[in-house]
Amino acid sequence: MATEQQRWFRRDTILTSLGRAEAFMSGYIAERDEAQVPLRISHVDNIWASLEAVQAQLEDLEASEEGRAMHADVRADYETRLFSIKASLISKMPPTSVNARNPYSANTNSALSGIKLPTISLPEFDGDYQQWLTFHDTFVALIHSNADIPDIQKNHYLRAAVKGEAAQVIESISISSGNYNLT
């Protein structure tokens, strides 16, 4: 079970990711950045789900009226920022997006139809922030954005891929289809 200090640290880390998303939008150049938009939308969705989960935990622990008011202000601020970022990203979706719901499922190239590609193994994540981006991008590409995998299976894949400190963060959340977006 994560301590309150760990939850605060996690929220601050997630809010830093939110700042990076805002920086991407403020420096957006279509010719350079357009291909990243579907990936960024998925990442913003993950930021949102993670932030909601940790914020709810922090709010549940708060006993004082001032603390609850502070949490309400924080929630209002990040919700406004997230809505703005997501709306901006959606407005910049490439016009040739084959499948906006799953940016990783582009039409199969007929030249590859007879080629057997090697299986890609999911990396493990133990809480080391230097490995986060590699783990996150691979998990999103292979599991999270795959519409053919039910949420309950996605939850199992996630739990199998996280170890150590990272596993402790999500261990109290029961495995169910509805809880996948909390993890």
Beta strands, then each sheet from edge to edge (+ up, - down):
end
